[in-house]
Amino acid sequence: MTEPMKRLCVPCSPVVRLRGPDDLVRFVRQHERSSPRGGGPSVFVCGLAPSRDVTGAFTQLRSFGHGGIGARQLVSCAASLHTTRIALAWTVPPGATSPSALEIDAAVALGRELLDCGVALVDSVIVSGHRWWSCRDHVMSTCEKV
């Protein structure tokens, strides 16, 4: 049985703004460190205002894979966060390899399905230790310790 989505406390001040995937990674790492669950593999769903300010977020313990989370669940999260734009971040164990072409294709397919439902998937980022990959940008980066 999959754990239900848990709403995260996102402060109104200072405003959390996601200008790019590195900001999303920083946001996820801050919430992972403060999580009492110890930070196993998780998915984070961030609602975004047109200004790219975070309107709220949900998290759920789950293994990486777009097949395990459906558009209907993400549309419901977006509605709860009063937005039509979301960003996903997946945390995986350190040392993971870069996403395969199939995993990137799955992110693209999920984005299309969400768009058909009126929700834009701004990005889907995989975070592994100090490395992360953006499916939107098809980039790999090593981030500084935050």
C-alpha positions as CSV (number, residue, x, y, z in Angstrom):
1,M,0.0,0.0,0.0
2,T,1.3,3.4,-0.9
3,E,1.5,6.1,1.7
4,P,-0.9,9.0,1.2
5,M,0.4,12.4,0.1
6,K,1.5,14.6,3.0
7,R,1.2,18.4,2.7
8,L,4.4,20.2,3.5
9,C,4.5,23.4,5.5
10,V,5.8,26.1,3.1
11,P,6.5,29.5,4.7
12,C,4.8,32.5,3.2
13,S,7.9,34.6,4.2
14,P,10.4,34.6,2.8
15,V,8.7,33.6,-0.5
16,V,10.1,30.4,-2.0
17,R,10.6,31.0,-5.7
18,L,11.6,28.4,-8.2
19,R,13.5,30.0,-11.0
20,G,15.0,26.8,-12.3
21,P,15.7,23.2,-11.4
22,D,18.5,24.1,-9.0
23,D,16.0,26.0,-6.8
24,L,13.7,23.0,-6.8
25,V,16.6,20.8,-5.7
26,R,17.5,23.2,-2.9
27,F,13.8,23.3,-1.8
28,V,13.7,19.4,-1.7
29,R,17.0,19.1,0.2
30,Q,15.8,21.6,2.8
31,H,12.6,19.6,3.4
32,E,14.5,16.3,3.4
33,R,16.8,17.5,6.2
34,S,13.8,18.6,8.3
35,S,11.8,15.5,7.7
36,P,11.4,13.2,10.8
37,R,11.1,10.2,8.4
38,G,14.8,10.1,7.6
39,G,14.4,10.9,3.9
40,G,13.8,7.6,2.0
41,P,13.0,7.7,-1.7
42,S,10.3,10.3,-2.2
43,V,8.4,12.4,-4.7
44,F,7.8,16.0,-4.0
45,V,5.0,17.9,-5.8
46,C,5.3,21.7,-5.7
47,G,2.5,24.0,-6.8
48,L,3.7,27.2,-8.6
49,A,2.1,30.6,-9.1
50,P,2.6,32.3,-12.4
51,S,5.5,34.2,-10.7
52,R,7.1,30.8,-9.9
53,D,6.4,31.3,-6.2
54,V,5.7,28.0,-4.4
55,T,2.0,27.9,-3.5
56,G,2.4,24.8,-1.4
57,A,3.9,21.3,-1.7
58,F,3.1,17.6,-1.0
59,T,5.5,14.7,-0.5
60,Q,5.1,11.0,-0.4
61,L,7.5,8.1,0.3
62,R,7.8,6.2,-3.0
63,S,10.4,4.8,-5.3
64,F,11.3,6.6,-8.5
65,G,9.1,6.1,-11.5
66,H,6.5,8.2,-13.3
67,G,4.4,5.1,-13.8
68,G,3.6,4.9,-10.1
69,I,2.1,8.3,-9.8
70,G,-0.8,9.2,-12.0
71,A,-2.0,12.4,-13.6
72,R,-5.3,12.2,-11.7
73,Q,-3.4,12.3,-8.3
74,L,-1.2,15.2,-9.5
75,V,-4.3,17.1,-10.8
76,S,-5.8,16.6,-7.3
77,C,-2.6,17.9,-5.7
78,A,-2.6,21.0,-8.0
79,A,-6.2,21.7,-7.2
80,S,-5.5,21.5,-3.4
81,L,-2.6,23.9,-3.9
82,H,-4.8,26.3,-6.0
83,T,-2.6,26.2,-9.1
84,T,-2.4,24.9,-12.6
85,R,1.4,24.6,-12.6
86,I,3.4,22.0,-10.8
87,A,7.0,20.8,-10.5
88,L,8.0,17.2,-9.5
89,A,11.2,16.2,-7.7
90,W,12.1,12.6,-7.1
91,T,14.7,11.7,-4.5
92,V,16.7,8.5,-5.1
93,P,19.6,6.9,-3.3
94,P,23.0,8.5,-3.8
95,G,25.0,6.9,-6.7
96,A,22.0,6.5,-9.0
97,T,22.7,6.6,-12.7
98,S,21.3,9.3,-15.0
99,P,17.7,8.8,-16.1
100,S,17.2,6.6,-19.1
101,A,15.6,7.7,-22.3
102,L,12.5,5.7,-21.2
103,E,12.3,7.6,-17.9
104,I,12.6,10.9,-19.7
105,D,9.9,9.8,-22.2
106,A,7.7,8.9,-19.3
107,A,8.1,12.4,-17.8
108,V,7.2,13.9,-21.2
109,A,4.1,11.6,-21.5
110,L,3.0,12.5,-17.9
111,G,3.4,16.2,-18.8
112,R,1.2,15.8,-21.9
113,E,-1.4,13.9,-19.9
114,L,-1.4,16.6,-17.2
115,L,-1.7,19.3,-19.9
116,D,-4.8,17.6,-21.3
117,C,-6.2,17.9,-17.7
118,G,-5.3,21.7,-17.6
119,V,-2.2,21.3,-15.4
120,A,1.3,22.3,-16.7
121,L,4.3,20.1,-15.5
122,V,7.0,22.7,-15.4
123,D,9.8,20.2,-14.7
124,S,10.5,16.7,-13.3
125,V,13.8,16.5,-11.5
126,I,15.6,13.5,-10.1
127,V,17.9,14.2,-7.1
128,S,20.6,11.7,-6.1
129,G,23.0,12.8,-3.4
130,H,24.8,15.9,-4.7
131,R,23.8,15.2,-8.3
132,W,20.5,16.0,-10.0
133,W,18.9,15.7,-13.5
134,S,16.3,17.9,-15.0
135,C,14.0,16.2,-17.5
136,R,12.9,19.5,-18.8
137,D,16.4,20.7,-19.6
138,H,17.8,17.2,-20.2
139,V,20.8,18.4,-18.1
140,M,22.9,16.8,-15.4
141,S,24.4,18.9,-12.7
142,T,26.4,18.6,-9.5
143,C,25.0,21.0,-7.0
144,E,26.9,22.6,-4.1
145,K,26.0,21.3,-0.6
146,V,23.2,23.4,0.7
